[in-house]
Amino acid sequence: MTIRARLTWWYGGILFVSLAIMAGVLHYEWVEQVRRIRDQHRDPEPAWEETAEVVSFYGVPTALLLLVGGGWLLRKSLAPVQTLTHAAEQLHAHNLKGRLPRTGNGDELDRLTEVFNSMTVRLDESFARIREFTLHASHELKTPLTIMHAELETALRDESCPPAYRELAARQLDEIQRLTKIVNGLTFLAKADAGQMAPAKEPVRLDEVVRDSFADAQILAAAAGVRVEMACCDEVTVSGDRHRLRQLLLNLTDNAIKYNIPGGHVSVDLHRNNTFAELKIVNSGAGIPAETLPRIFDRFFRGDPSHNSATEGCGLGLSIAQSIVTAHGGCIQITSEPHQATVVRVSLPLVKDPGTVGAPL
């Protein structure tokens, strides 16, 4: 039965009940009352009193019935829409396996749900093919890139090569290294999307990883003329993969140094906050415009539409950082005030009892 037909039947039933009440009241007022008055030889009531009684005993109850019945009808008819809306909100690019609930009554909403479920199946298959293509393509690119890298390094070590050729080989080697970095990043993200990058579940002293990354950041910052500081580094233990957490910190500190101003500074702090470890990285760079902040974790997005920035990068670092944080059950946020400061906050759940953490998966 269609929604239109069902609503028609429901509201028809409400009107039928209203008409029955009206017929009963009018029959009582105009038949029973008149008969009773004649039998008792009394004068009939004034017309306004009869009208008031009809309005009181019929009009008010009927209005209430129509109000309550109409509200119930709207609520019942919109309930499937609310259910579908709530279920559709749970669907996103990384969760297309869910299906919207069907009512099974064959109405328009049920058919729309079936079409929507078929669409999500096709989308899921399309995303899977894209992930598979990216994974295979990046994997296949690694071998020729490795060979080219090795050949160029060999050429650079050959002192018999002309200087012009050696200079050309050095530039090509830089580009191959950049392309290799992009391919590695795509491989990581493709595996993360496919659920193949589940981190190890072992206790990791995050403060030790932060201190090691802080030492590396000081070396990177010295060449850029940036000062790196660390005011607080609480002792915290999280459950995860030490290698991936170190990669996370390297990406974040490297970004904070690269996107900074000459003579600027970067501060790294690690705090224990109840059941979470909170890492905060602040840099004094030019900042991120408010309109670009929502896209800061998009892949290949660097905030400069022309991509002519002198800063090296491929726009995958923050996407990789977000994937690592999400895989560890945490969250990452970035706030920025142009020409003042950019703040990256990472929250990771602490290990309650390090002895209960299992071995790497």
C-alpha positions in Angstrom: 0.0 0.0 0.0 1.3 3.4 -0.9 1.9 6.2 1.6 -0.8 8.3 0.0 -3.4 5.4 0.3 -2.3 4.7 3.9 -2.6 8.3 5.0 -6.0 8.5 3.3 -7.3 5.5 5.1 -6.0 6.7 8.5 -7.4 10.2 8.2 -10.6 8.8 6.8 -11.0 6.7 10.0 -10.4 9.8 12.1 -13.0 11.7 10.2 -15.5 8.8 10.5 -15.1 8.8 14.2 -15.6 12.6 14.3 -18.8 12.2 12.2 -20.1 9.5 14.5 -19.6 11.8 17.5 -21.3 14.6 15.6 -24.2 12.4 14.7 -24.6 11.2 18.2 -24.5 14.7 19.7 -26.9 16.1 17.1 -29.3 13.2 17.5 -29.3 13.8 21.3 -29.8 17.5 21.0 -32.4 17.6 18.2 -34.3 14.4 18.7 -34.0 13.1 22.2 -34.0 16.5 23.9 -37.0 17.7 21.8 -38.9 14.5 22.6 -38.2 14.8 26.3 -39.3 18.4 26.4 -42.6 17.5 24.7 -43.2 14.7 27.1 -42.6 17.0 30.1 -44.6 19.8 28.5 -41.8 22.3 29.0 -40.7 25.2 26.9 -37.8 24.5 24.5 -34.4 25.9 25.3 -33.3 29.1 23.6 -31.4 28.5 20.3 -28.2 30.0 21.7 -28.2 27.5 24.6 -28.6 24.6 22.2 -25.9 26.0 20.0 -23.6 26.4 23.0 -24.3 22.8 24.1 -23.6 21.5 20.6 -20.3 23.4 20.5 -19.3 22.3 24.0 -20.3 18.6 23.6 -19.3 18.2 20.0 -17.1 21.0 18.8 -14.5 20.8 21.6 -14.1 17.0 21.7 -14.0 16.8 17.9 -11.3 19.5 17.7 -9.3 17.6 20.4 -9.8 14.4 18.5 -8.7 15.9 15.2 -5.7 17.6 16.9 -4.5 14.4 18.7 -5.3 12.2 15.7 -3.6 14.5 13.3 -0.5 14.6 15.5 -0.5 10.8 15.8 -0.9 10.5 12.1 2.0 12.8 11.3 4.2 11.1 13.8 3.4 7.7 12.6 3.8 8.7 8.9 7.2 10.5 9.5 8.6 7.8 11.8 10.1 5.8 8.9 11.6 9.0 7.5 13.3 9.7 10.8 14.6 6.1 11.0 16.0 6.3 7.5 17.6 9.7 8.2 19.3 8.3 11.3 20.5 5.2 9.5 21.8 7.3 6.5 23.8 9.6 8.8 25.8 6.5 9.9 27.0 5.9 6.3 30.2 7.5 5.1 33.1 6.7 2.8 34.7 4.3 5.3 31.4 2.7 6.4 29.3 1.6 3.4 28.6 -1.9 4.6 25.5 -0.8 6.6 22.1 -1.1 5.0 19.0 1.1 5.7 16.2 -0.8 7.4 13.2 -1.7 5.1 9.6 -1.6 6.3 8.6 -4.4 4.0 5.2 -2.9 3.1 6.1 -2.0 -0.4 5.4 1.7 -0.2 7.4 4.6 -1.7 9.8 4.8 1.3 10.4 1.1 1.1 11.2 1.3 -2.6 13.4 4.3 -1.9 15.3 2.4 0.8 15.9 -0.5 -1.6 17.3 1.9 -4.3 19.5 3.6 -1.7 20.8 0.3 -0.4 21.6 -0.7 -4.0 23.4 2.6 -4.5 25.5 2.1 -1.4 26.5 -1.4 -2.6 27.7 0.1 -5.9 29.5 2.9 -4.1 31.2 0.4 -1.8 32.3 -1.7 -4.8 33.6 1.5 -6.5 35.6 2.6 -3.5 37.0 -0.9 -3.1 38.1 -0.9 -6.8 39.7 2.5 -6.3 41.6 1.3 -3.2 42.6 -1.9 -4.9 43.9 0.1 -7.9 45.8 2.6 -5.7 47.3 -0.3 -3.7 48.4 -2.3 -6.7 49.6 0.8 -8.7 51.7 2.1 -5.8 53.1 -1.4 -5.3 54.0 -1.8 -8.9 55.7 1.6 -9.0 58.1 0.8 -6.2 60.2 -1.6 -8.3 61.0 0.7 -11.2 61.6 3.6 -8.8 64.0 1.5 -6.8 65.9 0.5 -9.9 66.0 4.1 -11.2 67.2 5.3 -7.8 70.0 2.8 -7.6 71.1 3.6 -11.2 71.2 7.3 -10.6 73.2 6.8 -7.4 75.6 4.6 -9.3 76.0 7.3 -11.9 76.6 10.0 -9.3 79.4 7.9 -7.8 81.0 7.5 -11.2 83.7 10.2 -11.3 84.2 9.8 -15.0 80.7 11.3 -15.8 80.7 14.9 -17.0 79.7 17.5 -14.4 76.6 18.5 -16.4 75.4 14.9 -16.4 76.1 14.5 -12.7 74.0 17.7 -12.0 71.2 16.3 -14.2 71.3 13.0 -12.4 71.2 14.7 -9.0 68.1 16.6 -9.9 66.5 13.5 -11.2 67.4 11.6 -8.1 65.7 14.3 -6.0 62.5 14.0 -8.0 62.6 10.2 -7.8 63.0 10.4 -4.0 60.0 12.8 -3.9 58.0 10.4 -6.1 59.0 7.5 -3.9 57.7 9.4 -0.9 54.4 10.0 -2.6 54.1 6.3 -3.6 54.9 5.2 0.0 52.2 7.6 1.3 49.6 6.3 -1.1 50.5 2.7 -0.2 50.0 3.5 3.5 46.7 5.2 3.0 45.4 2.5 0.6 46.2 -0.1 3.2 44.7 1.9 5.9 41.4 2.3 3.9 41.4 -1.4 3.2 41.8 -2.2 7.0 45.2 -3.7 6.4 47.1 -1.3 8.7 45.9 -2.4 12.1 48.5 -1.2 14.6 50.3 -3.4 17.0 48.7 -3.5 20.5 51.5 -3.2 22.9 52.4 -0.8 25.7 54.4 2.2 24.3 56.0 4.9 26.4 54.8 7.8 24.5 57.0 10.3 26.4 60.1 8.4 25.2 58.9 8.6 21.6 58.2 12.3 22.0 61.7 12.9 23.4 63.3 11.0 20.5 61.2 13.0 18.0 62.1 16.2 19.8 65.8 15.5 19.3 65.2 14.8 15.6 63.1 18.0 15.3 65.9 20.1 16.7 68.2 18.8 14.0 65.7 19.6 11.3 64.8 23.0 12.8 68.5 24.1 13.0 68.8 24.1 9.2 65.5 26.1 8.8 66.4 28.7 11.5 63.5 27.6 13.7 63.7 27.1 17.5 62.1 24.0 19.0 61.1 23.9 22.7 59.5 21.4 25.0 58.1 22.7 28.3 56.3 19.5 29.5 56.6 15.8 28.8 54.6 13.8 31.3 55.3 10.1 31.6 52.4 8.3 29.8 51.9 4.8 28.3 49.6 4.1 25.4 48.6 1.0 23.5 49.8 0.9 19.9 52.6 0.6 17.4 55.8 2.4 18.4 56.9 2.7 14.7 53.6 4.3 13.6 53.5 6.7 16.6 57.1 7.8 15.8 55.9 8.3 12.2 53.0 10.4 13.5 55.3 12.7 15.5 57.8 13.0 12.6 55.0 14.1 10.3 53.6 16.7 12.7 56.9 18.2 13.8 58.2 18.2 10.2 55.1 20.2 9.1 55.4 22.6 12.1 59.0 23.3 11.0 58.5 23.5 7.3 55.4 25.8 7.5 57.0 28.3 9.8 58.6 31.7 9.5 62.4 32.4 9.6 63.3 32.8 13.3 60.1 31.3 14.4 59.5 28.7 17.1 57.8 25.3 17.6 56.7 24.0 21.0 56.0 20.4 21.8 54.2 19.4 25.0 52.8 16.1 26.3 50.3 16.1 29.1 48.4 13.4 31.0 44.7 14.3 31.1 42.6 11.7 33.1 42.5 8.7 30.7 44.1 10.4 27.7 47.5 11.5 26.7 47.3 14.9 25.1 50.1 16.0 22.7 50.1 19.6 21.6 52.4 21.0 18.9 52.3 24.8 18.3 54.1 26.6 15.5 54.5 30.3 14.8 53.9 30.1 11.1 51.7 32.2 8.8 48.7 30.1 9.9 45.9 28.5 8.0 43.0 30.5 6.6 39.6 29.6 8.2 38.1 28.6 4.8 40.8 25.9 4.3 40.8 24.4 7.8 37.9 21.9 7.0 40.0 20.5 4.1 43.3 20.3 6.0 43.2 16.5 6.2 42.2 16.0 2.6 44.8 14.1 0.5 47.1 16.2 -1.7 45.6 19.4 -0.2 48.3 21.8 0.8 46.4 25.1 1.2 47.9 26.8 -1.8 45.7 26.1 -4.8 48.4 27.0 -7.3 50.8 24.4 -5.6 53.7 26.9 -6.3 54.8 27.1 -2.7 58.5 26.8 -2.1 57.9 24.4 0.7 58.4 20.8 -0.3 55.6 18.4 0.3 52.9 16.3 -1.4 49.9 17.0 0.8 49.7 13.5 2.3 51.4 14.0 5.7 48.3 15.1 7.6 46.2 12.5 6.0 48.7 9.8 7.2 48.8 11.4 10.6 45.0 11.3 10.9 44.9 7.6 9.8 47.5 6.7 12.5 45.6 8.6 15.2 42.3 7.0 14.2 43.8 3.5 14.1 45.0 4.1 17.7 41.5 5.1 18.9 42.4 8.8 19.3 41.5 12.1 17.7 43.4 14.9 16.1 42.4 18.6 15.8 44.0 21.6 14.2 43.2 25.2 15.1 44.9 28.2 13.6 45.0 32.0 13.8 46.6 33.5 10.7 49.9 35.2 11.4 49.8 34.1 15.0 49.9 30.4 15.7 48.8 27.0 14.5 48.0 24.4 17.2 47.8 20.6 16.6 46.2 18.6 19.4 46.3 14.8 19.5 44.5 12.7 22.1 45.4 9.1 22.6 43.8 6.7 25.2 46.1 5.7 28.0 46.8 2.1 29.0 45.0 1.4 32.3 47.1 -1.7 33.0 50.1 -2.2 30.7 50.3 -5.9 31.7 46.9 -6.6 30.2 47.8 -5.4 26.7 48.1 -8.2 24.2 50.8 -8.9 21.7 50.9 -7.2 18.3 48.2 -8.3 15.9 
